[in-house]
Amino acid sequence: MHVEMSALVELTNEKGIPLEQLIQAIEVGVLTAYNQTDEAKRHAHAVLNRESGEIQILIPQFNEIGEKSVMSKICLRVSLVLPHQQLDK
């Protein structure tokens, strides 16, 4: 999933909200939607890359003694349309 960062900046300027607050809200929304899928994994979290706009679900992998060893990435095939980007109907 990819978000156009310039559009987010523009939206925060228009609405007068901090960029980080909007990014965190998007991450929470994406994670909430992911957690409602049948494939959802425990301890997953969503991360929006502040430079590229790419959103990923990261899932920690644990070794046999419970230590976090690596992070798996899930690619999302979802499109986020911001209000000013809506298609004409």
Secondary structure as GFF3:
##gff-version 3
##sequence-region A 1 89
A	DSSP	alpha_helix	5	15	.	.	.	ID=ss1
A	DSSP	alpha_helix	19	35	.	.	.	ID=ss2
A	DSSP	beta_strand	45	48	.	.	.	ID=ss3
A	DSSP	beta_strand	55	62	.	.	.	ID=ss4
A	DSSP	beta_strand	68	75	.	.	.	ID=ss5
A	DSSP	three_ten_helix	83	85	.	.	.	ID=ss6
###
